[in-house]
Amino acid sequence: MRVAVVGHVEWIRFARVERMPGEGEIAHSSGSWEQAGGGGGVAAIQLALLADEATLFTVLGDDELGRRAREELEARGVRVRAAVDPRPQRWAFVHVDEVGERTITTVGSKLRPRGHDDRLPWHELAEMDAVLFIAGDVDALCCARRAPVLTATARELDTLRRAGLQLDALVGSGEDEAERYRPGDLDPEPSLVVTTSGALGGWMQPGGPYTAAPVPAPREDAYGCGDSFMAGLTYALGAGVGPHEAVAFAARCGAAALTGRGVAPQPVAL
């Protein structure tokens, strides 16, 4: 399969703490590390594990963090198609507490790929079997729609609404208001809407409720689980799997990502 992601990248600085600091408190870290992540980065790494290779259409800052992000993504099997922006690379600070929950603070502008940017080979998207849209403008979304299967996140609802394109699947959240989708928010309606609720499972429309997958190993941290879920759904739909089986596979990808440290998608068999 040929798969791609259109989305943003962040350089992530992690710190493990016993608990999240309260107002005015100082938190002492028991460990820290750095990785390339962000929604587009995590999803592309997950797809590269599933399909042996994935292409990421993105924008990177013209600085050391942007260069480090490219190098790490390529080392993890991602073909990086990046326009270089004079602004600094966006980064984020992530606290991970003793139960694996993560709290994220982003720093800098989200660098979104633009479909009229001729520095990016947008024609390659027509050759893909499936594309996941994480972030970008309307023109980038139109380029992504050339693929037979197009999935997207409800985080970009305004862009999706302005484009007015048919989506094969949309993934939203039942717990995060910024990622919530309500019937009628898009016209036309996506062919499949999946609303996730973490360990509670979620809801498919059409299809009804689905159960969360068991976590296959001790829980490490929750960073990137949602993006791994979306990547798994995109891969399964691109492979021709039906909606119920595709969502079950996506849930397994999300659960497996819980077992690794930081940006840690895992290989999962379809």
N, C-alpha and C positions, 0 to 999 in steps of 0.2 A: 504493500500500500504506500501511496504518497500522501503525506499529511502536512498541514501547515497551521501556524498560528499567526494572527495579526494582533499585536499587542505591545504592551510596555514592559520595560525591564527596570528593576531597582537593585541597587547594591545593598545587601542586608547585613546589618551588624547585630548579632544575637548576644544576649546575656541571660544566663540562667540564674534565677533568683528563687528564694524560698517562697515568697509571695509577692504580689504586686504592691509597690509602695503606696502608702496613703498620702494624703495632703501634707506636705512639709517634711515627709520622711526621706531618709537616705537608704537606698537598697544596696546591699552588698552582693556582688555576683560570685557564684561558685565556679563559673566558667564562661568563656566568651569565644566567639568565632565569627567569620565573615564568609558570605557566599553571594553569588549572583542569583537573584530571584525576581520578585514581582509577578503579577498574574501571567503575563506573556512568557516570562522566563520559566516559571514552574511548569506551566502547561506544555511548553515545547520540550522540556526535559522528560516529562512523563510520556509524551508521544514518541520521543526518540527511543525510549525504552521499549515501547510497545511495537513500533514499526521499524526499529533499527536505525531510523534516521527521521528527522523532522526539520522543516524549514520555518524560521521565525522572521517575520517582517516587522521591523521595529525601528526605533530611533535611539541612538546612544549619544551620550555627552562627549564632547571633545576634551576629555581629561583622563587622568589616570584611572579613575573608577570605571569610566566607560570602556577603556581598553581592557581592564581586568575582567569586566563582565563579558565582553566578547570572547576573550581567551578561555574563560571557564565554560561558557555555554558550548563553544566549539569542542572543547575537550570532553564534554558530556554527550556528544552525538548530535548537536544542533547545528544546522546550516544557517548561519546568521546572515540575513539580508538587512543591513542596517544603514540608514542615512545618519551622518554625523552632524550633530547640532552644536552650535557654539556655546549653548548653555551648559552648566554643569550637569553631570549625571545625577539623576534622582537617587536618593538613598533612603534607608529606613532603619530605625532602631527598634528592635523587637525584644521585649521581656518574655521569657518562657518560665512559668512557675512550676512548682513541684508536682502538679498534676498534669503538666503538659499544655496548659492553656497559654495562648500567646496574645500579647497586646502590642499593637503596631503604631509607631509614630513615623510618618513620612516627612522628608525634608527635600524641598525643591519642587519644581514643576514636573508634572507627568508628561513625558515626551511621547507624543502620540504620532504614529505613522500617518501620512496623508496620501491619499490615492493619486493626487496630481503631482506628487514628487517623483520626477523621472530618474532620480538616483536609485530608486528601487525597481526591481524587475517584476512589476505587477503581473505581466503576462504569464508568469510561472504558475499563478494561482489557478488558471484554467486547466492546468495539467494535473492538479491534485485530485485525489479521491474524496477528501474531506478537509474542511477548513474550520477552525475555531476563531471567532472574533472576540477578543478581549478588550481592545481599546484601539481607537483610530477615528478618522472622520468619515463622513458619508461616502466620499469617493473611495476610500479604502474598503468600506463595507460593500460597495457595488462591485469592486474588483474581486472581493472574496466570494461574492454570489455566483461567480463563474464556475465554481466547483459544484459537483453533483450534490454534495452534502454540505450545508452551512449551519453551524451551531453558534450560539452567542450567549453572553452573560447579561443578566438584567441590570448589572451595574451601569451599562451604557444605554439605558432605556431611551434617553433623549435622542441619541444618534440613531438608534434603531427606528424610532418613531418618525424622524425626519426623512429617513431613507425609504420607508414604506415598502420594504422587500419581504418576500415570503421566507421565513426561517424554517429549517427542518426541525430544530429544537432550540428552546430557550431555557436556561437554567437560572432560577431565582432562589431567594432565601425566605424561609418562613420566620427567621429569627432576626434578620438584619434589615431595617427599614430601607437602607440605601440600595438593597438588592431585591426588593419586593416587587412582584408582578401581579397585577390584578386584571381579570378579564376585561377586554376592551382597551387596555393600554396601548395595544398595537393593532394596526389595520394594514394588511391582513393578520389574523391571528396565527401564531406559530403552529406548525403541524403537531408539535409536542411541547408541552410546558412541564418542566420538572421543578418542583419546589422542595428544597432540601431543609431538613430540620435536625442535622447532626445525628446523634445516637438514637433519636426517635424515628429515623427513616425519613419519610417525606410523602409527597403526593404527585402523581402523574395526571395530566389532563390531555388526552383521555387516558384512562387506565386505573385511576384510584390510588389508594395508598400502597406504599412499598416499604419494606423493612430495611433497616441498616444492616450492612454486612458485619460479621464478627471481626474484631481486630485480631490479626493473625499472630501477633507477638506483643510483648510488653509495650505499652504506650510511651512514646518519647516526647513528641510535641505535635501540636495541631497546625503548625504553619504549612500552608500550601495544600491542605486536604481538599478544599473546595475546588481549587484549580486542577488538581489531579482528577477529581470527579468529572469535571467538564471535559478534560482531555480524554478520559476513558470512554465517556459517552460519545464523543466525536469519533474516536477510533472504531468503536463497535458499530455505530450507524454507518460509517464509511465502509465497513466490512460487510454490510448487508444484514446485520443482525436486527431482529425485531425490537420494538420499543421496550417491552418488559425485560427481555434478556439484556438489552443495552444498558438499561438503568441498573440492573443487578450487577453487571460488570463494572459500571462506573462507581457504584457503591463499594465494590471490592478495591478499586484503585484508591478511593478516598480513605478507606480504612487502613490499607497498607501504608499509605503515606504517614499515618500516625505513628508508625513504628520506627521511623528514622529521625535523625537529628537535623533540625533546620529544614533546608530545601532538600527533601528526601523522598521524591516519587520512587515507587518500587515497580519492578517488572511483575506483571500479572498475566496469566494465561487466559485467553478468551475461550 
